[in-house]
Amino acid sequence: MGALFFISVFIFLVIANLAVFVAALIEKWNVKSILFLLPLAFSVLSSFFILKYSVSERIALKLEFSRYKSELDDFVRNGTENENIRSFGDYAGIIWDAGFLDNYSVIIFDENNNLDELYKSGDKKLSESFSADRIIHLLKIQDNYFRCNIYSHLF
């Protein structure tokens, strides 16, 4: 869902930039003016911020998080099994997005609420919990809940 949002915004911005560029050329007939580059620069900057801050993924998480949270809470509190829930050592997680090839996204419940600090510090406890997996990107959703993009290579 996030990728579709980003692609649609990107296509819209490219079409809008081309329309403004053509309108500016027709109106002024002056190619020396660099004002027609402003929409293009805005498009590049907005695309950069959308990718850097994972805007599309944050929007998708806001829409879908409550359902996944309830399933994960049932597992943590009551032990209710689910085919999408996995145990990563000390952490419990539910698969949010199956991803492509060896990558997938997981919503992780961390009782200590310090998964982001462990990720930044490169703590060995975290690497032991995700033994054959490597966390590519981590995003804090709310207290005790994190979204992790994980790369898993099978031996």
C-alpha positions in Angstrom: 0.0 0.0 0.0 2.8 2.4 0.9 4.7 1.7 -2.4 1.5 2.4 -4.4 1.0 5.7 -2.6 4.6 6.7 -3.3 4.4 5.7 -7.0 1.1 7.6 -7.5 2.4 10.7 -5.8 5.6 10.5 -7.9 3.7 10.1 -11.2 1.4 13.0 -10.2 4.3 15.3 -9.5 6.1 14.4 -12.7 2.9 15.2 -14.8 2.3 18.4 -12.9 6.0 19.5 -13.5 5.7 18.8 -17.2 2.5 20.8 -17.4 4.0 23.8 -15.6 7.1 23.6 -17.7 5.1 23.6 -21.0 2.9 26.4 -19.7 5.9 28.5 -18.8 7.5 28.0 -22.2 4.3 28.9 -24.0 3.7 31.9 -21.9 7.1 33.4 -21.9 8.9 31.9 -24.9 12.0 32.5 -22.8 14.0 29.4 -22.2 16.7 31.3 -20.3 14.5 31.8 -17.3 15.2 29.3 -14.6 11.8 29.7 -12.9 10.5 26.6 -14.7 13.0 24.5 -12.6 11.2 25.4 -9.3 8.5 22.7 -9.7 11.1 20.2 -10.6 13.2 21.1 -7.6 10.1 20.9 -5.4 9.3 17.5 -6.8 12.8 16.1 -6.1 12.8 17.5 -2.6 9.4 16.2 -1.8 10.3 12.7 -3.2 13.5 12.8 -1.0 11.5 13.6 2.1 8.9 11.0 1.3 11.6 8.3 1.0 13.7 9.5 3.9 11.0 9.7 6.5 8.9 6.8 5.2 5.8 8.9 4.8 3.8 6.4 2.8 4.6 3.6 5.3 3.7 5.8 8.3 0.3 6.5 6.7 -0.3 2.8 6.0 0.7 1.9 9.6 -1.8 4.5 11.0 -4.6 2.9 9.0 -3.7 -0.8 9.7 -1.9 -0.8 13.1 -4.9 -1.2 15.4 -5.9 -4.6 13.9 -2.3 -5.9 14.1 -1.9 -4.6 17.6 -4.9 -6.4 18.9 -3.7 -9.7 17.4 -0.2 -9.2 18.9 -1.7 -8.2 22.3 -3.7 -11.4 22.3 -0.6 -13.5 21.7 1.5 -11.7 24.4 -1.2 -11.7 27.1 -3.2 -14.8 26.4 -0.8 -17.0 24.2 -3.3 -17.0 21.3 -1.6 -18.5 18.3 -1.8 -17.0 14.9 -0.1 -18.1 11.6 1.5 -14.6 11.2 2.9 -14.3 14.7 6.6 -15.3 15.1 8.9 -15.4 18.1 12.2 -13.6 17.8 14.0 -14.7 21.0 12.8 -12.3 23.6 10.5 -10.5 21.2 7.1 -11.3 19.7 6.2 -10.0 16.2 3.5 -10.3 13.6 4.2 -10.1 9.9 2.9 -6.9 8.6 4.1 -7.1 5.0 5.4 -10.2 3.3 7.7 -8.1 1.2 9.7 -9.2 -1.8 12.2 -12.1 -2.0 14.1 -12.2 1.4 12.7 -8.9 2.9 9.7 -8.7 5.1 8.2 -6.2 7.6 7.3 -7.2 11.1 5.5 -5.3 13.9 7.5 -6.2 17.1 6.3 -5.9 20.7 9.1 -5.0 23.1 8.1 -5.1 26.7 11.2 -3.0 27.7 10.5 -0.4 25.0 14.1 0.0 24.1 14.4 -1.9 20.8 15.3 1.3 18.9 18.1 2.1 21.4 19.4 -1.5 21.1 19.3 -1.2 17.3 21.2 2.1 17.2 23.9 0.8 19.6 24.3 -2.5 17.8 23.8 -4.5 21.0 24.6 -8.3 20.8 21.3 -9.2 22.6 19.4 -7.9 19.6 21.6 -9.8 17.1 21.1 -13.0 19.1 17.3 -12.5 19.1 17.3 -12.2 15.4 19.9 -14.9 14.9 19.7 -15.6 11.1 18.0 -12.3 10.4 19.3 -8.8 9.9 17.2 -5.7 10.7 17.5 -3.2 7.8 15.3 -0.4 9.2 13.5 0.2 12.4 10.6 2.6 13.0 8.9 3.2 16.4 5.1 3.2 16.0 4.2 3.8 19.6 5.4 2.8 23.0 6.4 -0.9 23.0 5.6 -1.4 19.3 8.1 -1.1 16.5 8.0 -1.8 12.7 11.2 -3.7 11.6 12.2 -4.3 8.0 14.1 -7.6 8.2 16.3 -9.4 5.7 16.4 -13.1 6.2 18.7 -15.3 4.2 18.2 -19.0 4.2 21.1 -21.3 4.4 
